[in-house]
Amino acid sequence: MTRRLDIASRKPPSPSAVISHPNHFRSTTTSHTTIAMVLDRLRQLSSHLTSTPPPPHPFDPLSAAEIEHAVAVINEKHAPLAYNAVTLLEPRKREMMAWLVDSGERPHRVADVVAIKKGERCGRAWWI
C-alpha cells in the first residue's frame, strides 16, 4: 500500500483516499456494448408480457421458417436440388459493432445455402 501526502495541507490523506484495490483505475462507466445488450434483453422480457416474439439475435441459428423460406426462394428458379446445408451467414464485424455500439440498424439475417443440382457433381452456394 502506498501513502501520499496531500499537497495543500501537507498531511496524509484519509484511509478511504488511499488506493489499495488493483481495479481502482478501471472505468466505472458502462460500455455502449453492455447497454445495448441490456436493452436487447429488456425487449426480450417485454415480449414475454405482450406475447409477441422478439426478432432473433443476429447470431442465432436460422429458424425452421427461415430455412423453409430460403429453400422455397431457391427452388423457384433452380429446382430440383439436393440440399447439403442451409445455415446462417454471420454478419460482418463492422455491422455488428454498428448495431451494438451505435444502436444502428440490426444486421440482416442471411441464409448460406449449399445445394447440388441433380445430375451434377459439384455444388453451388447461394446467399438468401
Backbone torsions as a table, in degrees:
resi	resn	phi	psi	omega
1	MET	NA	137.0	-179.6
2	THR	-104.9	148.6	176.6
3	ARG	-119.5	144.5	177.9
4	ARG	-133.6	155.7	178.9
5	LEU	-95.1	139.0	174.5
6	ASP	-74.5	123.3	-172.5
7	ILE	-65.2	-38.9	-175.9
8	ALA	-68.4	-44.1	-174.0
9	SER	-105.1	-7.8	-179.8
10	ARG	58.5	31.5	175.4
11	LYS	-127.4	157.6	-177.7
12	PRO	-62.9	147.8	179.2
13	PRO	-71.9	165.2	177.8
14	SER	-65.9	156.9	-179.0
15	PRO	-58.1	-30.3	179.8
16	SER	-70.5	-20.6	-179.0
17	ALA	-85.4	-15.6	-179.1
18	VAL	-77.2	130.9	-179.2
19	ILE	-81.1	117.0	-179.2
20	SER	-125.2	-13.2	-177.6
21	HIS	-98.3	132.7	-177.1
22	PRO	-65.0	-23.7	-179.2
23	ASN	-93.8	15.3	-176.1
24	HIS	-61.2	-36.6	-176.5
25	PHE	-84.1	-2.7	178.2
26	ARG	-64.7	141.4	-178.2
27	SER	-61.6	135.9	179.2
28	THR	-92.8	-6.8	178.7
29	THR	-80.3	145.5	179.5
30	THR	-81.4	136.7	-178.1
31	SER	-72.7	159.5	178.8
32	HIS	-62.9	-34.9	-179.7
33	THR	-62.9	-44.1	179.9
34	THR	-64.0	-41.0	179.4
35	ILE	-63.3	-43.4	179.1
36	ALA	-62.3	-39.7	179.8
37	MET	-66.6	-40.2	179.4
38	VAL	-65.7	-43.7	179.1
39	LEU	-63.4	-39.2	177.9
40	ASP	-63.8	-40.5	178.6
41	ARG	-66.2	-38.2	177.4
42	LEU	-64.5	-38.4	176.1
43	ARG	-63.1	-39.0	178.1
44	GLN	-63.6	-44.1	-179.9
45	LEU	-65.4	-38.7	179.4
46	SER	-67.6	-29.6	178.7
47	SER	-67.9	-27.6	176.1
48	HIS	-65.7	-35.6	-179.3
49	LEU	-75.4	-34.9	-177.4
50	THR	-95.1	-3.4	179.6
51	SER	61.3	27.9	173.2
52	THR	-108.4	130.3	-178.0
53	PRO	-69.4	137.3	178.1
54	PRO	-74.3	157.0	175.2
55	PRO	-65.6	146.1	-178.3
56	PRO	-68.1	151.4	175.6
57	HIS	-66.3	147.1	-177.8
58	PRO	-58.4	-20.7	179.5
59	PHE	-100.6	-2.0	176.7
60	ASP	-65.1	146.3	176.3
61	PRO	-61.8	158.3	177.6
62	LEU	-62.7	140.5	176.2
63	SER	-78.4	167.5	178.2
64	ALA	-60.1	-39.3	179.3
65	ALA	-64.9	-39.9	178.9
66	GLU	-66.7	-39.1	178.3
67	ILE	-65.4	-45.4	178.8
68	GLU	-60.5	-39.8	178.9
69	HIS	-64.3	-45.0	-179.7
70	ALA	-62.3	-43.0	179.2
71	VAL	-64.6	-41.1	-179.9
72	ALA	-63.5	-40.9	-179.9
73	VAL	-63.1	-42.7	-178.6
74	ILE	-73.1	-37.7	179.7
75	ASN	-63.5	-26.4	179.0
76	GLU	-60.1	-35.5	-175.3
77	LYS	-110.6	-22.9	-170.0
78	HIS	-125.5	13.2	-176.6
79	ALA	-66.9	154.4	-5.7
80	PRO	-86.7	141.3	-178.6
81	LEU	-131.3	153.9	169.7
82	ALA	-107.5	121.2	-174.3
83	TYR	-88.9	129.6	177.3
84	ASN	-92.0	-44.0	-178.5
85	ALA	-157.5	143.1	171.1
86	VAL	-133.4	106.0	-175.3
87	THR	-132.2	173.7	178.1
88	LEU	-80.9	131.2	169.6
89	LEU	-90.4	108.9	-173.5
90	GLU	-65.6	144.1	179.9
91	PRO	-66.9	157.2	178.1
92	ARG	-67.6	154.0	-178.8
93	LYS	-59.3	-39.9	-179.2
94	ARG	-58.9	-42.0	179.0
95	GLU	-67.6	-40.5	179.6
96	MET	-65.1	-43.6	-178.9
97	MET	-66.0	-37.2	177.3
98	ALA	-62.7	-38.3	179.8
99	TRP	-72.2	-44.3	-176.2
100	LEU	-74.3	-47.0	-173.7
101	VAL	-82.7	-47.0	-173.4
102	ASP	-98.0	4.4	-175.4
103	SER	52.7	40.9	179.6
104	GLY	-77.1	-160.8	-178.0
105	GLU	-70.6	138.5	178.0
106	ARG	-63.7	132.1	179.7
107	PRO	-59.8	142.2	179.2
108	HIS	-71.4	146.3	177.2
109	ARG	-91.4	125.9	-175.4
110	VAL	-122.2	132.4	177.1
111	ALA	-89.6	132.6	175.2
112	ASP	-102.7	111.8	-172.4
113	VAL	-113.3	128.9	174.2
114	VAL	-118.0	121.7	-177.6
115	ALA	-142.0	157.6	179.2
116	ILE	-120.5	127.1	177.5
117	LYS	-75.8	137.6	-177.4
118	LYS	-59.5	133.1	-178.7
119	GLY	92.1	-7.3	178.5
120	GLU	-106.0	159.5	-177.0
121	ARG	-102.0	-18.3	-179.5
122	CYS	-117.7	151.8	-177.7
123	GLY	-89.5	169.4	176.0
124	ARG	-125.3	153.1	179.4
125	ALA	-120.0	139.6	176.9
126	TRP	-130.1	151.1	171.6
127	TRP	-114.9	122.1	-178.7
128	ILE	-112.3	NA	NA
